[in-house]
Amino acid sequence: MSATITTPVEERSENAVPSDRQVGAHVAAAMISARLDRLPVSRTGIRIVILLSLGFFFELYGLLATGYLAPGLMRAGIFTMTTPGLFGTSGIASFMASLFFGLFCGTLACGFLADRYGRRTVFVYSLLWFMLTNMGMLFMNSAFAINCWRFLTGVGIGVEMVTIGTFLSEIAPMRLRGRSFALCQTFGFSAVPIVAIISYLLVPNDPLGIDGWRWVVLIGALGGVYAWWIRRDLPESPRWLALHGRILEADAIMCEIEAKIEAETGRPLPAPADVGDIRLPEKVRFANLWVPPYRNRMIMMIMFNIFQTIGYFGFANWVPSLLISQGIGVTKSLLYTTIIALANPIGPMIGLLIGDRFERKHVIVAVAALNVVCGLLFSQATDPLTISILGVALTLAGTVISYTYHTYQSEIFPTAIRARAVGFVYSWSRFSAIFNAFLIAFFLRNFGVTGVFIFIGAAMIVVMLVIGLMGPRTRNVSIEKISN
């Protein structure tokens, strides 16, 4: 097997020659890539995805619990539904915004950590941070204090979610990347109906004299302890190790994985294919992200993340509040929300069937269009059956887009700078969400539910145009070749 190492013309002079060590690391990375990409579906591969999924489960539990905690926080008198000013801190919008401000800081400022210290190390410690900050929020009684701890929780979730996508794109074979992300998100999104059911049972009540919303937070924090413990057996990314010159460690991990798969299948693995040319910058800098072909990809994903967030969290985090604003009581709104939430794992399950059969950019465009139509119909619905059906359709659209774009944005950047690139473009979704919470509250207060969904629909049309016109094709292509 051979691999040719080249660098972009824009980044090298006539006399620039990669060092022997750099060439050796890149050749080793190419060989590791070829060995990974020829792996078949196996119990070993599925086990690694599930270990990643455990962390993703509790991250989504904490992230998407926001909408379910909102009625309880208002019931306790800590927050109000709306505020007189656009950026008031006493309204529930500030609770949502504080989480997303933390997510923004975590993804933007800390995305480089996984590139520098390794996927596994950052993966485990960010989850530990998430658990500790959730425990801190439990004992707070003021809006300001809760928002501060919610911000810190968001930092941990932001780092964790960037690392999960980076890790999974590197460990999954190219023909299984879409399905691997779908499997991970199937487990992850199963947290949504679970947190919805727990919230339905606990938020309207005060078990043992303790606010129900505090029990919801406590259960998520304690559950994360188990996930942190079990993931000690998770291997480091062989691609990351090889690219950083730790070739023997990468080879040892690959040999162990290959031996397990051969034992499971009872036959030797096929020979690795030649991955072709690898075009990587001589020095990894943030500036490398702003030269072709990455510049257009950066612009595309920044715009996508800004507007996609409006569509997804504008519905997911505001469902109970939107229903309450239509005159439905807290208990009934949580019941309808629980029914809608049961659809969350179904979207990624669909991905297990279509994840690697269709181009990811085409899936994003099609499902964004579905989101626009169903959202406008939902704003006019009044009876429980119609609300439930359209709510399920919107939830499916959101989760299908989620697993698709998480795969997409993790595979279009090179390994050496993947976590930083993903962290930077992903941070814009969190930046958008900070203001999204206040904007949704503004539209809800002044234009009702219909105004909210017109706003969401316009955002999703932008998503369709950006991905449809600018997105590269990635299906069944090695992540090294996508970088070319």
C-alpha positions as CSV (number, residue, x, y, z in Angstrom):
1,M,0.0,0.0,0.0
2,S,1.3,3.5,-0.8
3,A,0.3,7.0,0.0
4,T,1.4,10.2,-1.6
5,I,1.7,13.2,0.6
6,T,1.1,16.6,-0.9
7,T,0.3,20.1,0.5
8,P,-2.0,22.8,-1.0
9,V,-0.2,25.1,-3.4
10,E,-1.4,28.1,-1.5
11,E,0.4,27.0,1.7
12,R,3.9,26.0,0.5
13,S,6.8,27.5,-1.4
14,E,8.8,25.9,-4.2
15,N,11.4,24.8,-1.7
16,A,9.1,23.7,1.1
17,V,9.6,20.0,1.8
18,P,7.9,18.0,4.6
19,S,10.2,16.7,7.2
20,D,10.9,12.9,7.5
21,R,9.0,12.7,10.7
22,Q,6.0,14.5,9.2
23,V,6.0,12.3,6.1
24,G,6.3,9.2,8.4
25,A,3.4,10.3,10.5
26,H,1.2,11.0,7.5
27,V,2.1,7.7,5.8
28,A,1.2,5.9,9.0
29,A,-2.0,7.8,9.2
30,A,-2.8,6.7,5.7
31,M,-2.2,3.1,6.5
32,I,-4.3,3.2,9.6
33,S,-7.1,4.9,7.6
34,A,-7.0,2.1,5.0
35,R,-7.1,-0.6,7.7
36,L,-10.1,1.1,9.4
37,D,-12.0,1.7,6.2
38,R,-12.0,-2.0,5.2
39,L,-13.5,-3.2,8.5
40,P,-16.9,-4.9,8.2
41,V,-19.9,-4.6,10.5
42,S,-19.0,-6.4,13.8
43,R,-19.8,-6.7,17.4
44,T,-16.6,-5.0,18.3
45,G,-17.4,-1.9,16.2
46,I,-21.0,-1.8,17.5
47,R,-19.6,-2.0,21.1
48,I,-17.4,1.1,20.5
49,V,-20.3,3.0,19.1
50,I,-22.5,2.1,22.0
51,L,-19.8,3.2,24.5
52,L,-19.8,6.6,22.7
53,S,-23.6,6.6,22.7
54,L,-23.8,6.3,26.5
55,G,-22.1,9.6,26.9
56,F,-24.3,11.1,24.1
57,F,-27.4,9.8,25.9
58,F,-26.7,11.8,29.1
59,E,-25.5,14.8,27.1
60,L,-28.8,15.0,25.3
61,Y,-30.6,14.3,28.6
62,G,-29.1,17.4,30.0
63,L,-29.4,19.4,26.8
64,L,-33.0,18.6,25.9
65,A,-34.2,18.6,29.5
66,T,-34.3,22.4,29.2
67,G,-37.8,22.5,27.7
68,Y,-39.1,20.0,30.2
69,L,-37.6,21.8,33.2
70,A,-39.1,25.1,32.1
71,P,-42.7,24.5,33.5
72,G,-41.2,23.3,36.8
73,L,-39.0,26.4,37.1
74,M,-41.9,28.6,36.4
75,R,-44.1,26.7,38.8
76,A,-41.5,27.2,41.5
77,G,-41.6,30.9,40.9
78,I,-37.9,31.1,39.9
79,F,-38.6,32.1,36.3
80,T,-41.5,33.7,34.4
81,M,-42.8,32.8,30.9
82,T,-41.8,36.2,29.3
83,T,-40.1,39.4,30.4
84,P,-40.8,43.0,29.6
85,G,-37.5,43.5,27.8
86,L,-36.0,41.4,25.0
87,F,-33.0,40.2,27.1
88,G,-34.6,40.1,30.5
89,T,-32.9,37.7,33.0
90,S,-36.0,36.7,35.0
91,G,-37.7,35.0,32.0
92,I,-37.3,31.3,31.1
93,A,-35.6,32.5,27.9
94,S,-32.5,33.4,30.0
95,F,-32.4,29.9,31.4
96,M,-32.3,28.5,27.9
97,A,-29.8,31.2,26.7
98,S,-27.4,30.5,29.6
99,L,-27.0,26.9,28.5
100,F,-26.4,27.8,24.9
101,F,-23.9,30.5,25.9
102,G,-22.0,27.7,27.7
103,L,-22.3,25.5,24.7
104,F,-21.0,28.3,22.5
105,C,-17.9,28.8,24.8
106,G,-17.3,25.0,25.1
107,T,-17.4,24.4,21.3
108,L,-15.5,27.6,20.3
109,A,-12.9,27.9,23.0
110,C,-12.3,24.3,23.9
111,G,-12.6,22.5,20.5
112,F,-8.9,22.4,20.1
113,L,-8.5,20.2,23.3
114,A,-9.4,17.0,21.5
115,D,-6.9,17.8,18.7
116,R,-4.2,18.4,21.2
117,Y,-4.8,15.9,24.0
118,G,-6.7,13.1,22.2
119,R,-10.3,12.2,21.7
120,R,-10.7,9.7,24.5
121,T,-9.1,11.9,27.2
122,V,-11.2,15.0,26.5
123,F,-14.3,12.8,26.0
124,V,-14.1,11.3,29.6
125,Y,-13.2,14.5,31.4
126,S,-15.9,16.6,29.8
127,L,-18.5,14.2,30.9
128,L,-17.2,14.4,34.5
129,W,-17.5,18.2,34.2
130,F,-21.1,17.8,33.0
131,M,-22.0,15.7,36.1
132,L,-20.4,18.0,38.6
133,T,-22.0,21.1,37.3
134,N,-25.4,19.5,37.2
135,M,-25.0,18.6,40.9
136,G,-24.1,22.2,41.6
137,M,-27.3,23.5,40.0
138,L,-29.5,21.3,42.2
139,F,-28.9,23.5,45.3
140,M,-29.6,26.9,43.7
141,N,-32.8,28.9,44.3
142,S,-32.3,32.1,42.3
143,A,-32.6,32.6,38.6
144,F,-29.1,34.2,38.5
145,A,-27.4,31.2,40.3
146,I,-29.2,28.6,38.3
147,N,-28.2,30.4,35.0
148,C,-24.6,30.5,36.1
149,W,-24.5,26.7,36.8
150,R,-26.4,26.1,33.6
151,F,-23.7,28.0,31.7
152,L,-21.0,25.8,33.2
153,T,-23.0,22.7,32.3
154,G,-23.2,24.0,28.7
155,V,-19.4,24.3,28.5
156,G,-19.1,20.5,29.3
157,I,-21.8,19.5,26.9
158,G,-20.2,21.6,24.1
159,V,-16.8,20.0,24.4
160,E,-18.4,16.5,24.7
161,M,-20.5,16.8,21.6
162,V,-17.7,18.1,19.4
163,T,-15.5,15.2,20.6
164,I,-18.1,12.6,20.0
165,G,-18.6,13.6,16.4
166,T,-14.8,13.8,15.8
167,F,-14.2,10.5,17.5
168,L,-16.9,8.6,15.7
169,S,-16.0,9.9,12.2
170,E,-12.5,8.7,12.7
171,I,-13.2,5.2,14.2
172,A,-16.1,4.2,11.8
173,P,-15.3,2.6,8.4
174,M,-16.2,4.9,5.5
175,R,-19.1,2.7,4.3
176,L,-20.5,2.6,7.8
177,R,-20.1,6.3,8.9
178,G,-23.7,7.3,8.3
179,R,-25.1,4.2,10.1
180,S,-22.6,4.5,12.9
181,F,-23.8,8.1,13.6
182,A,-27.4,6.9,13.3
183,L,-26.8,4.1,15.8
184,C,-25.1,6.5,18.2
185,Q,-28.0,9.0,17.9
186,T,-30.6,6.3,18.3
187,F,-29.2,5.6,21.7
188,G,-28.7,9.2,22.4
189,F,-32.1,10.4,21.4
190,S,-33.8,7.7,23.5
191,A,-32.9,10.1,26.4
192,V,-35.6,12.5,25.1
193,P,-38.7,10.3,25.8
194,I,-37.1,9.2,29.1
195,V,-36.6,12.7,30.3
196,A,-40.1,13.6,29.0
197,I,-41.7,10.7,31.0
198,I,-39.6,11.5,34.1
199,S,-40.6,15.2,33.8
200,Y,-44.3,14.3,33.3
201,L,-44.2,12.3,36.5
202,L,-42.1,14.6,38.6
203,V,-42.2,18.2,37.5
204,P,-45.9,18.9,38.5
205,N,-45.2,17.4,41.9
206,D,-42.8,17.8,44.8
207,P,-41.6,14.3,45.9
208,L,-40.3,14.3,49.5
209,G,-41.0,18.0,49.6
210,I,-38.3,18.7,46.9
211,D,-39.1,20.5,43.6
212,G,-39.8,18.0,40.8
213,W,-37.4,19.8,38.4
214,R,-34.5,19.1,40.9
215,W,-35.2,15.4,40.7
216,V,-35.1,15.5,36.9
217,V,-31.6,17.1,37.1
218,L,-30.4,14.7,39.8
219,I,-31.4,11.6,37.9
220,G,-29.4,12.8,34.8
221,A,-26.3,13.6,36.8
222,L,-26.3,10.3,38.7
223,G,-26.8,8.3,35.5
224,G,-23.8,10.0,34.0
225,V,-21.6,8.4,36.7
226,Y,-22.2,4.9,35.2
227,A,-21.4,6.1,31.6
228,W,-18.1,7.8,32.8
229,W,-17.1,4.5,34.5
230,I,-17.9,2.2,31.7
231,R,-16.1,4.3,29.0
232,R,-12.8,3.7,30.7
233,D,-12.4,0.8,28.2
234,L,-12.9,3.0,25.2
235,P,-9.8,3.1,22.9
236,E,-8.1,6.2,21.6
237,S,-8.6,7.1,18.0
238,P,-6.0,5.3,15.9
239,R,-6.1,8.0,13.3
240,W,-5.3,10.7,15.9
241,L,-2.5,8.6,17.4
242,A,-0.8,7.9,14.0
243,L,-1.0,11.5,12.9
244,H,0.7,12.6,16.2
245,G,3.6,10.2,15.7
246,R,2.3,7.6,18.2
247,I,2.4,4.9,15.6
248,L,3.1,2.0,17.8
249,E,0.1,2.8,20.0
250,A,-2.1,3.2,16.9
251,D,-0.9,-0.1,15.5
252,A,-1.5,-1.9,18.8
253,I,-5.1,-0.7,19.0
254,M,-5.7,-1.6,15.3
255,C,-4.2,-5.1,15.8
256,E,-6.5,-5.6,18.8
257,I,-9.6,-4.5,16.9
258,E,-8.7,-6.6,13.9
259,A,-8.0,-9.7,16.0
260,K,-11.4,-9.4,17.7
261,I,-13.2,-9.0,14.4
262,E,-11.5,-11.9,12.8
263,A,-12.4,-14.1,15.8
264,E,-16.0,-12.9,15.5
265,T,-16.3,-13.5,11.8
266,G,-14.1,-16.6,11.6
267,R,-12.2,-15.4,8.5
268,P,-9.3,-13.1,7.8
269,L,-9.9,-9.5,6.9
270,P,-9.4,-8.2,3.3
271,A,-6.2,-6.4,2.4
272,P,-6.4,-2.6,3.0
273,A,-6.9,-0.5,-0.1
274,D,-4.7,2.4,-1.2
275,V,-6.2,5.6,0.1
276,G,-4.5,7.6,-2.7
277,D,-3.1,11.1,-2.2
278,I,-3.2,12.7,1.2
279,R,-3.1,16.5,1.1
280,L,-2.4,18.0,4.5
281,P,-0.9,21.4,5.5
282,E,2.7,21.3,6.7
283,K,1.7,23.1,10.0
284,V,-1.7,22.8,11.5
285,R,-3.0,26.3,12.3
286,F,-6.4,27.9,12.5
287,A,-5.6,29.7,9.2
288,N,-5.5,26.3,7.5
289,L,-9.3,26.3,7.7
290,W,-9.6,29.4,5.5
291,V,-7.9,28.1,2.3
292,P,-9.6,26.0,-0.4
293,P,-11.3,23.6,-0.1
294,Y,-12.0,24.2,3.6
295,R,-13.0,27.9,3.3
296,N,-16.3,27.2,1.5
297,R,-17.0,24.4,3.9
298,M,-16.4,26.6,6.8
299,I,-18.8,29.3,5.5
300,M,-21.4,26.7,4.5
301,M,-21.4,25.0,8.0
302,I,-21.4,28.4,9.8
303,M,-24.5,29.5,8.0
304,F,-26.1,26.1,8.4
305,N,-25.5,25.9,12.1
306,I,-26.9,29.4,12.7
307,F,-30.2,28.7,10.9
308,Q,-30.6,25.0,11.7
309,T,-30.6,25.8,15.4
310,I,-33.6,28.0,15.0
311,G,-35.5,25.2,13.5
312,Y,-34.5,22.5,15.8
313,F,-34.4,24.1,19.3
314,G,-37.1,26.6,18.4
315,F,-39.4,23.6,18.5
316,A,-37.7,21.0,20.8
317,N,-37.1,23.4,23.7
318,W,-40.3,25.3,23.4
319,V,-43.0,22.6,22.9
320,P,-44.4,22.7,26.5
321,S,-44.3,26.5,26.5
322,L,-45.9,26.8,23.1
323,L,-48.7,24.5,24.1
324,I,-49.2,26.4,27.4
325,S,-49.5,29.6,25.5
326,Q,-52.4,28.1,23.5
327,G,-54.3,27.6,26.8
328,I,-53.3,24.0,27.5
329,G,-52.4,23.3,31.2
330,V,-49.0,22.3,32.5
331,T,-49.9,18.7,33.1
332,K,-51.6,18.2,29.7
333,S,-48.8,20.1,27.8
334,L,-46.3,17.7,29.4
335,L,-48.4,14.8,28.4
336,Y,-48.6,15.9,24.7
337,T,-44.8,16.7,24.9
338,T,-44.1,13.2,26.2
339,I,-46.1,11.6,23.3
340,I,-44.1,13.7,20.8
341,A,-40.8,12.9,22.5
342,L,-41.3,9.2,22.0
343,A,-40.5,9.8,18.3
344,N,-37.0,11.0,19.0
345,P,-35.2,7.6,18.7
346,I,-37.2,6.7,15.6
347,G,-35.5,9.4,13.5
348,P,-32.0,7.9,13.9
349,M,-33.5,4.4,13.5
350,I,-34.5,5.6,10.0
351,G,-30.9,6.5,9.6
352,L,-29.8,2.9,10.2
353,L,-31.7,2.1,6.9
354,I,-30.8,5.2,4.8
355,G,-27.7,6.5,6.5
356,D,-25.3,5.3,3.8
357,R,-27.7,4.9,0.9
358,F,-28.3,8.6,0.1
359,E,-26.0,11.7,-0.1
360,R,-26.2,13.4,3.3
361,K,-26.7,16.9,1.7
362,H,-29.8,15.6,-0.1
363,V,-31.2,14.2,3.1
364,I,-30.7,17.5,4.9
365,V,-32.5,19.5,2.1
366,A,-35.5,17.1,1.9
367,V,-36.1,16.9,5.6
368,A,-35.7,20.7,6.1
369,A,-38.5,21.1,3.6
370,L,-40.7,18.7,5.6
371,N,-39.9,20.8,8.7
372,V,-41.3,24.0,7.1
373,V,-44.6,22.4,6.0
374,C,-45.3,20.5,9.3
375,G,-44.3,23.6,11.4
376,L,-46.8,25.8,9.7
377,L,-49.6,23.2,10.0
378,F,-48.7,22.6,13.7
379,S,-49.2,26.3,14.4
380,Q,-52.8,26.0,13.3
381,A,-53.6,22.7,15.1
382,T,-56.0,22.6,18.0
383,D,-57.1,19.0,18.6
384,P,-54.8,16.5,20.5
385,L,-54.5,14.0,17.6
386,T,-53.4,16.6,15.1
387,I,-51.0,18.2,17.6
388,S,-49.5,14.8,18.3
389,I,-49.1,13.7,14.7
390,L,-47.5,17.0,13.5
391,G,-45.4,17.1,16.6
392,V,-44.1,13.6,15.9
393,A,-43.4,14.6,12.2
394,L,-41.4,17.7,13.4
395,T,-39.5,15.6,15.9
396,L,-38.6,13.1,13.2
397,A,-37.5,15.8,10.9
398,G,-35.3,17.3,13.6
399,T,-33.6,14.1,14.6
400,V,-33.0,13.0,10.9
401,I,-31.3,16.3,10.3
402,S,-29.3,16.0,13.5
403,Y,-27.7,12.7,12.8
404,T,-27.1,13.6,9.2
405,Y,-25.3,16.9,9.8
406,H,-23.3,15.6,12.7
407,T,-21.9,13.0,10.3
408,Y,-21.5,15.6,7.6
409,Q,-19.6,18.3,9.5
410,S,-17.3,15.7,11.1
411,E,-16.2,14.1,7.8
412,I,-15.5,17.2,5.6
413,F,-12.5,18.4,7.6
414,P,-9.0,16.8,8.0
415,T,-8.0,14.7,11.0
416,A,-5.2,17.0,12.1
417,I,-7.6,19.9,12.7
418,R,-11.0,18.1,12.8
419,A,-12.0,18.9,16.4
420,R,-11.1,22.5,16.1
421,A,-12.9,22.9,12.8
422,V,-16.0,21.1,14.0
423,G,-15.9,23.1,17.3
424,F,-15.7,26.4,15.5
425,V,-18.5,25.8,13.0
426,Y,-20.6,24.1,15.7
427,S,-20.1,27.0,18.1
428,W,-22.2,29.2,15.7
429,S,-25.2,27.0,16.4
430,R,-24.8,27.7,20.1
431,F,-24.2,31.4,19.5
432,S,-27.4,31.4,17.4
433,A,-29.3,29.5,20.2
434,I,-28.4,32.2,22.8
435,F,-30.4,34.8,20.8
436,N,-32.9,32.2,19.5
437,A,-34.4,31.7,23.0
438,F,-35.1,35.4,23.3
439,L,-36.3,35.7,19.6
440,I,-38.7,32.8,20.1
441,A,-40.0,34.5,23.2
442,F,-40.4,37.7,21.3
443,F,-42.3,36.2,18.4
444,L,-44.5,34.1,20.8
445,R,-45.4,37.2,22.9
446,N,-46.1,39.5,19.9
447,F,-47.2,37.2,17.1
448,G,-48.3,34.0,18.8
449,V,-47.5,30.4,17.8
450,T,-48.1,31.1,14.1
451,G,-45.4,33.9,14.2
452,V,-43.0,31.5,15.8
453,F,-43.3,28.9,13.0
454,I,-43.1,31.5,10.2
455,F,-39.8,32.5,11.8
456,I,-38.7,28.9,12.0
457,G,-39.8,28.1,8.4
458,A,-37.7,31.0,7.0
459,A,-34.7,29.7,8.8
460,M,-35.1,26.3,7.4
461,I,-35.4,27.6,3.8
462,V,-31.9,29.2,4.3
463,V,-30.7,25.8,5.4
464,M,-32.0,24.2,2.2
465,L,-30.3,26.8,0.0
466,V,-26.9,26.7,1.8
467,I,-26.5,22.9,1.9
468,G,-28.1,22.3,-1.5
469,L,-25.9,24.8,-3.3
470,M,-22.6,24.6,-1.4
471,G,-22.4,21.1,0.1
472,P,-19.8,18.5,-1.2
473,R,-20.7,14.8,-1.7
474,T,-19.3,12.5,0.9
475,R,-21.1,9.1,0.7
476,N,-18.7,6.1,0.7
477,V,-15.6,8.2,0.5
478,S,-12.6,8.0,2.8
479,I,-12.3,11.0,5.1
480,E,-8.8,11.5,3.8
481,K,-10.1,11.8,0.2
482,I,-12.9,14.1,1.3
483,S,-10.2,16.4,2.6
484,N,-8.7,16.6,-0.9
